């Protein structure tokens, strides 16, 4: 019997409720990651440190992804998606509440430790949620579905930069512990909810189910899939570009003398609004346009916008930079879904490797070094090169798809 597959249906099963539950997590980690872009400038002001020194916020956080992604994948392979989510939420909540003693200690190192604990929780959430969403419906709608979930990630980013930015950069300022305590309490409540709900595990009848539970062979086998490997490279490049731009944004627009910190945080919020629109819009467009074609076009759009920034046309360059947020919005979910496509029981292992790529956020350290040594514009060469590689990945998949269609038509 043939079953109809769709956005939230596969093999006769409706996955809408699990999709809604898991999508709430995207908002949470979007919020947590976007706060870093505000913290970066806040700690520069409060602790009188350089851009290079403040980049340790990103380095510490995203090194947590690099170190914990494989253990997270092994845990999720063996224990399942739901337990992986609950453990991630617990670590996330504990790390956020640690900001209370950190505020008392008032040392940069203590804050970095708390951020590292949070990053350990985030990597469990992302390693579980991203591949799970790709499997909650038909194969051809996986990119559209993940872009839809990731749109709420953009909503979390937007809310974080506006609310936290206005709070920390207000005339009287505010303790950085306050937003983290609120976040920690909310996260722990959600952990309690997920500990009680049922999330169906997706079973692949490909002969690898039992082996996949123990991790080692799938972790090796996945490297034989070339488009996964290319996708890993493209995703790493995207993370370097996206995190560097987000983290550098306030420094750039204030360093160019265009606005103060508080206004800059509002402009960053507006830019993330474009990012969210790009995610929602991309999800709709990719129901009609192949994901690889969309990725290629958006890669070209990002390259054009960054070139406008590098040409240093004053405030026109700022418009180009905001344009990057619109074009890059679909990149992470699209690359991710294309990289794990058709991997079956290898999906969780592939996801754990892909979730090492936020270590690209450490690239902001290089951006800071270049900015401190040259000027505010030169560092944008780094995201330019990264977006070129992302566009080439989309182009390569377009060529592969065209070849397959020609073979079928013969």
Secondary structure, DSSP 8 states (H G I E B T S, - for coil): ------SSEETTEE-HHHHHHHHHHHHHHHHHHHHHHHHHHHHHHHH---HHHHTHHHHHHHHHHHHHHHHHHHHHHHH-HHHHHHHHHHHHHHHHHTHHHHHHHT-HHHHHHHHHHHHHHHHHHHHHHHHHHHTSS-GGGHHHHHHHHHHHHHHHHHHHHHHHHHHHTSSS---HHHHHHHHHHHHHHHHHHHTTS--------SS-HHHHHT-HHHHHHGGG-HHHHHHHHHHHHHHHHHHHHHHHHHHHHHHTTS--HHHHHHHHHHHHHHHHHHHHHHHHHTTTS-HHHHHHHHHHHHHHHHHHHHTT-THHHHHHHHHHHHHHTTHHHHHHHHHSTT-GGGHHHHHHHHTTGGGGGGHHHHHHHHHHHS-SSTTHHHHHHHHHHHHHHHHHHHHHHHHHHHHHH-
